[in-house]
Amino acid sequence: MAHRFSYIQAQQTGFFSKLVTDYLTHKEGIKPFYKFEWDSEGSNKAIEERAKYPVNRKVLTDTLSKQYAGLELHPKVEHNLRLLEQENTFTVCTAHQPNLLTGYLYFVYKILHAVKLTDELNNSHPDKKFVPVYYMGSEDNDLEELGVFKFRGEKYVWDGDGQSGAVGRMNPAGLKKMLSELFKLFGPPGKDADRLQNIFTQAYLKHKTIGAATQYLVNELFGKFGVIVLDPDDAALKALYIPVMEDELLHQNAAPVLAKQIELLGQQYKIQAHPRDINLFYLADQLRSRIERDGDKWGVVNTDIQWSKSQLLEELHTHPERFSPNVMLRGLYQETILPDVAFIGGGAEVAYWMQLKTLFEHYNGFFPCIYLRQSVMIMNPAQEKLQNQLDLSLKELFKSEELLTKEYVTRNSVGDWETKDESDAFDYIIKEVRAKAISIDSTLGPAADAALTRMRYQLTILEKKMLRAEKKKMEVQLDRLSRLKSALFPNGSLQERVDNFSEYYMEYGEVFFDAIVEGIKPFGGEFMVIHHDK
């Protein structure tokens, strides 16, 4: 499969927040909220600093060995699992919930960005080793988000078959009917379609939890790149985090520690998440609910579960797996159990990490180098042909269809339908007339203003009619433009936020992933377009 790459600065696309674009352009105002710059120099400093923050590698590797029991390991995964036992091995981490069938394309892009950055660091630091890790957000209970995916425009929704609580703990057996319906749309049999069908079947119908199914799925798809899957919903791993969880339960330090950082950040940017008094959930079968304190009692919201202080501490120390950090404490947990030097996330994740620096300082935790994940748009030959026919630049493609249509008509119109110059001249004349009217009788001002408003409105109506007339002349071209925008930006959004990887995998095969890895710029901060040639 032949392919080429084009790039555009992420901040030029209009799809990223001010916080993210300021972060990408190293603006001074954002610098107090992170520790290391997102470039090679920043990563070098992070690697040097990380050595001062050891993790319990025995617990980590023993847990991974247990979680990988029964899975067929790619040699590179097996090698990386052994490397994690060594003190000079570090991880490049990305995190995401266990969305059904990976959910959206950016799930794939996150993991492959971690792969590419890992390769870069291994090449530039031969005295150290780096391993890509997918940290599974298995404790998330937002089934409305995690149980949805689209395939070739068809939306599939799983309601959990009456299950509740952490999605990673749910039984996927009820997905059999949905998968059967999906496979009917896979088209004629072929190597890639058959492989995907087999992987999805084995993942969801041969495993007892969504978490285990997702681990199998990611291992099958990305094992050749050496990607390690870690499910943090584990008693031994949670035990390493007991000191922080105990402090949170007894003293509720996270909220006040974060408050100043959030207040400062909020003066310039939208706040992504707000801390609660207690930033922990309680996990049990069919349950993930907030913990609240009332005097000398602690309880689980919407349940009868309640503890005294001594009972709570006994529960925490005996069953740490029953306590789940929310978004404010999850990053610190991640950095407690993994020897991370870098974290790769989407725009929202970059934003909430900017809120967390003071929390890491309070608990003497390592704050990693934060990277915006690679965004990707996939363009096939037919779409590129349309782009060339319309003479549109890559940057223009990211404009709204309404604006792009207007600019296209203006650029290609034989006549001049815009009336800005005439409107400006018209305003000048009307203002002169208004001044004359007022000089005769000051009470004529409102009448003059009303007349001016009516005339402006009529001029606007006339301009719209001229624009519609020009559009009609260019109906064929504008239809092509609309089809191109719909294909590249479904529902006005990015492909990566709508489409599932499987339809592209079946079109391009396993080398689809190889092409993405090839094109990713791990320190780039650019939006990548893959041009596939057939």
HUTADA-V972743 format. One line per field, one symbol per residue. ss: DSSP state (2 for helix, 1 for strand, 0 for the rest). burial: # if it has 24 or more other C-alpha atoms within 12 Angstrom, else .. A space follows every 50 residues. Layout:
BEGIN
ss=???
burial=???
END
This chain:
BEGIN
ss=01111111122200000222222200022222200000022222222222 00000022222222222200000022222222200000111111110002 22002222222222222222222200001111111100000022220111 10011110022200002220022222222222220000002222222222 22222000022222222222222220011110002222200222222222 20222222222222220000000000000111110011111111001111 00000110222222222202221110222222222220011111102222 22200022222200000011110011111022222222220002222000 22222222222200000002222222222222222222220222222222 22222222222222222222222022222222222222022200222000 2222222200222222222000000111111110
burial=....#########.##########.....#..########.###.##.## ..#####.###.###.##..#.#...##.##################### ######################.....################..##### ##...#####..#############..##..##..#.....##..##### #######.##################################.###.### .####.###.##..##..#.##############..#######....### ...........##.##..################################ ##########..#.################..##.##..#.#.#.##### #..######.......###.......#..#...#.............#.. .#......#......##..##..#..##.###.##.###..#.####### ########.#.#####################..
END
